[in-house]
Amino acid sequence: MKPIRIVFMGTPEFSVPALKTLAKEPGVDVLLAVTQPDRPKGRGKKLSPSAVKQAARDLGIDVYQPEKINTPETIARMTALEPDYFVVVAFGRILSRQVLDIPKIYPINIHASLLPKYRGASPIQAAVLNMDEQTGVTTMVMAEKMDAGDILLMDKTPVNPEETASTLHDRLSQLGADLIIKTIRGIEQKKITPVPQDHSKASYVSMLKKSDGRINWNGSAGSVCAHINAMTPWPGAFTELCGKRLKIFKAVVSSAPMPTSALPGTIISCSDKGLFIAAGDGVVQILELMGSSGKRLDAAAFLCGNKIDLPACCE
């Protein structure tokens, strides 16, 4: 029986579990890992490889890093490999129709939502931000329109109340890795038929910006905590106190009473247990934060080195 021939495309850490799972799957041959070129990172702006490039090297898989994916040169190189499938996971480039037509069977994408909900660049953060009870991953046949292809399989997972985008990212990346194996095996066994999405139910989420991390204290206490969780680890939730930025890492809804006169953003009290800040309908208890020291601290440690004169208000 001939091995299943796959060209893998991906870039960040989210893509790595799928690559590793495919590489160790019996009867599967990952011919090439296509990823974005090395980019400058860190304060020294040193060129650094993508997570997929590093993983592919460790697995002994050839790596290809074209600056542009839809060029004749790139198309010729991938066509010559005669792949059965493309598996695309957070690659970060739009593929042309000519590229999508290269695999003999399907170009398959793993997307971190239950499509057609949350098409776009930040579905994981959206699920946390909107306090969804569940989310999941979808495998689909890629189309030219973003995240609009026919659905192959889905897998669901609950979103826990204290879930951060970071913890959900890790869980969904592994869920997607498991799902791509089920998907390819199901196609090979003729047990899966692509199902068109209901485009009328589609919703879209854009790429996050640093400014999206700013906390809106006018929202409910629950939504403020969800925002903090959704912005962890990037871009990071923040607020400003007396003109200085505070980065907030961990918070919970407090049962502490809110003074009727307290405006949203008002620091009601401070103690070793946290900073208690008024939101639109209740109180948020800040447990971990970072000030000008650049160190992530619990509330007790933060207050040892940072005096807060009450009344004070976060903006």
Buried (B, 14 or more C-beta within 10 A) or exposed (E): EEEBBBBBBBBBBBBBBBBBBBBEBEEBBBBBBBBBEEEEEEEEEEEBBBBBBBBBEEBEBEBBBBEEBBEEEBBEBBBEBEBBBBBBBBBBBEBEEEBBEBBEBBBBBBBBBBBBBBBBBBBBBBBBBBBBEEBBBBBBBBBEEBBBBBBBBBBEBEBEEEBBBBBBBBBBBBBBBBBBBBBBBBBBEEEBEBEEBEEEEBBBBEEBEEEBBBBEBEBBBBBBBBBBBBBBEEBBBBBBBEEEBBBBBBBBBBEBEBEEEBEBBBBBBBEEBBBBBBBBBBBBBBBBBBBEEEEEBBBEBBBEEBEBEEEBBBE
